């Protein structure tokens, strides 16, 4: 009788190990990639936002307020027009 219980326990252990290998570890990798991806994407958006503000401020120092608005407005208009054409 003890051989039967050992066989059953070994089988259960093998099934749990197999399910861990096939389901749990890949799901854990996907979850970890998603979390790190969201964090990196958020940081990149914030960094780009602050870099645009810094570039605008630097342009204001160089050419004045109206010139900075014209330059950056033209850049963003051209970028928007390019994206609109690609649509």
Secondary structure, 3 states (H helix, E strand, C coil): CHHHHHHHHHHHHHHHHHHHHHHHHHHHHHHHHHHHHHHHHHHHHHHHHHHHHHHHHHHHHHHCHHHHHHHHHHHHHHHHHHHHHHC
